Amino acid sequence: MRDAPKPFWSPLAAGTALGLALLLTFIVTGHGLGASGFVTRFAAQANDWISPQATASNSYFGPFMAAGSPLLSWITWEVVGVLIGAWLGAKGAGRISVKVERGPRTSSGNRLVYALLGGALVGFGARLARGCTSGLGLSGSATLAVAGFVFLIGFFAAGFAVSMMMRRIWQ
């Protein structure tokens, strides 16, 4: 085991790698990156396991089930690959540990509540926008879709505003 983890990639190198991964995804699969659709597909499948009749008649989840097993979609394998790749990358860099990153005046419990609330809001926003930062923001902008640029501008503006509010709590 290492004494100190490897340094993070430079933003330029990481951005270039992400751009090349996005390009390769378009070439190989015919569509871009995305992740929030997996959560919807998983929710549809979980509802079907619990109550197949209610899921089939649901106007939101029903079409996912009518199209076949929602978990056999490409997006499931993309998310599985991201999880495996993230674990391998963290393991290779010596950055695997269980801890809660927090500011000196923030308790671990509060930090987890903030993370949960923030994740829920971003997830809700992704469903409203019909795409997440990778699907709508990156893939949409890469195809020069106006919605992709509008989403990114709104996402960064909201992120900046929330970070200014959370900074006071964090420090």
matplotlib code that plots the C-alpha trace (Angstrom):
import matplotlib.pyplot as plt

x = [0.0, 1.1, 2.0, 0.5, -2.0, -1.1, -1.9, -5.2, -5.1, -4.8, -8.1, -6.8, -5.8, -9.1, -11.2, -9.3, -9.8, -13.5, -13.9, -12.2, -14.4, -17.5, -16.3, -15.5, -19.0, -20.7, -18.6, -19.1, -22.7, -24.3, -25.3, -23.5, -23.0, -25.7, -26.4, -29.7, -31.7, -30.3, -31.9, -35.3, -34.9, -33.8, -36.9, -39.2, -37.6, -37.8, -41.5, -42.1, -40.5, -42.8, -46.0, -46.0, -49.6, -49.3, -46.1, -47.5, -50.5, -48.3, -48.0, -44.4, -42.9, -45.3, -43.5, -40.1, -41.6, -43.5, -40.2, -38.6, -36.3, -35.2, -32.0, -30.7, -30.4, -26.9, -27.1, -27.0, -23.7, -22.4, -23.1, -21.6, -18.5, -18.3, -18.5, -15.9, -13.6, -14.0, -13.0, -10.0, -8.9, -9.2, -7.5, -4.6, -4.2, -4.3, -7.4, -9.8, -10.9, -14.1, -14.5, -16.7, -15.1, -16.3, -15.4, -14.1, -17.5, -19.7, -20.5, -20.4, -24.2, -24.9, -22.5, -24.3, -27.7, -26.4, -25.1, -28.4, -30.4, -28.1, -28.2, -32.0, -32.3, -29.9, -31.6, -35.0, -33.7, -32.2, -35.6, -37.3, -34.6, -34.8, -31.1, -28.2, -24.9, -23.4, -26.4, -27.9, -24.9, -22.0, -23.6, -26.2, -23.6, -21.3, -24.1, -24.6, -28.1, -29.3, -30.9, -27.4, -26.0, -29.0, -28.7, -24.9, -25.4, -28.2, -26.3, -23.1, -25.0, -27.0, -23.8, -22.0, -24.9, -25.2, -21.4, -21.4, -24.2, -22.5, -19.1, -20.3, -21.5, -18.4, -15.8]
y = [0.0, 3.5, 6.1, 9.0, 8.8, 9.7, 13.3, 14.0, 14.5, 18.0, 19.5, 19.7, 16.0, 14.9, 17.0, 15.7, 12.1, 12.7, 14.3, 11.4, 8.9, 10.8, 10.8, 7.0, 6.4, 8.2, 6.2, 2.8, 3.0, 5.8, 7.8, 9.8, 9.3, 9.5, 8.0, 9.3, 7.1, 4.1, 5.2, 5.5, 2.1, 0.6, 2.1, 0.7, -2.7, -2.6, -1.5, -4.4, -6.9, -5.6, -5.0, -6.0, -5.1, -1.6, -1.0, -2.1, 0.3, 3.2, 5.9, 6.6, 3.2, 1.1, 2.0, 0.9, -2.5, -2.8, -2.3, -5.4, -5.7, -2.1, -3.3, -4.9, -1.4, 0.0, 2.5, -0.2, -1.5, 2.0, 2.6, -0.8, 0.1, 3.5, 2.0, -0.6, 1.9, 4.3, 1.6, 0.5, 4.1, 4.9, 1.6, 2.3, 5.8, 4.7, 6.7, 4.1, 4.8, 5.1, 8.7, 11.7, 14.8, 17.8, 21.2, 21.9, 23.2, 20.6, 17.3, 14.1, 13.7, 17.2, 16.6, 13.4, 15.2, 18.0, 15.4, 13.5, 16.6, 17.9, 14.6, 14.4, 17.9, 17.2, 13.9, 15.6, 18.3, 15.7, 14.1, 17.5, 18.4, 14.9, 14.4, 14.7, 16.5, 13.8, 13.0, 16.4, 18.6, 16.8, 14.7, 17.4, 20.1, 17.9, 17.6, 21.4, 21.0, 24.3, 22.4, 21.1, 24.6, 26.0, 23.1, 23.6, 27.3, 26.7, 23.9, 25.9, 29.0, 27.0, 25.2, 28.5, 30.0, 26.9, 26.7, 30.3, 29.5, 26.2, 27.8, 29.6, 26.3, 24.3, 26.6]
z = [0.0, -0.7, 1.9, -0.2, -3.0, -6.6, -7.5, -9.4, -13.1, -14.4, -15.6, -19.1, -19.3, -17.6, -19.9, -23.0, -21.8, -21.2, -24.6, -26.3, -24.3, -25.5, -29.1, -28.9, -27.4, -30.3, -32.8, -31.2, -29.9, -31.9, -28.9, -26.2, -22.5, -19.9, -16.5, -15.0, -17.4, -15.5, -12.3, -14.0, -15.6, -12.3, -10.6, -13.3, -12.9, -9.1, -9.2, -11.6, -9.1, -6.4, -8.3, -12.0, -12.7, -11.2, -13.0, -16.4, -16.0, -14.8, -17.5, -16.6, -15.9, -18.2, -21.5, -20.0, -19.2, -22.5, -24.4, -22.6, -19.6, -18.8, -17.2, -20.5, -22.0, -23.0, -20.2, -17.5, -18.9, -19.1, -15.4, -14.5, -16.5, -14.8, -11.3, -12.2, -13.8, -10.9, -8.4, -10.5, -10.9, -7.2, -6.3, -8.7, -7.3, -3.7, -3.0, -1.6, 1.9, 3.8, 5.2, 5.1, 3.7, 5.6, 6.9, 10.4, 11.6, 9.8, 11.4, 9.4, 9.8, 8.5, 5.6, 4.6, 4.8, 2.6, 0.1, 0.1, -0.4, -3.1, -4.9, -4.7, -6.1, -9.0, -9.7, -9.8, -12.0, -14.3, -14.8, -15.4, -17.9, -19.4, -19.0, -16.6, -16.9, -19.0, -21.1, -21.7, -20.9, -22.5, -25.1, -26.0, -26.2, -28.3, -30.9, -30.6, -29.2, -27.7, -24.7, -23.8, -23.6, -21.7, -19.3, -18.7, -18.1, -15.6, -13.9, -13.5, -12.4, -9.8, -8.7, -8.2, -6.2, -4.0, -3.4, -2.2, 0.3, 1.4, 1.8, 4.9, 6.4, 5.3, 6.8]

ax = plt.figure().add_subplot(projection="3d")
ax.plot(x, y, z, "-o")
ax.set_aspect("equal")
plt.show()
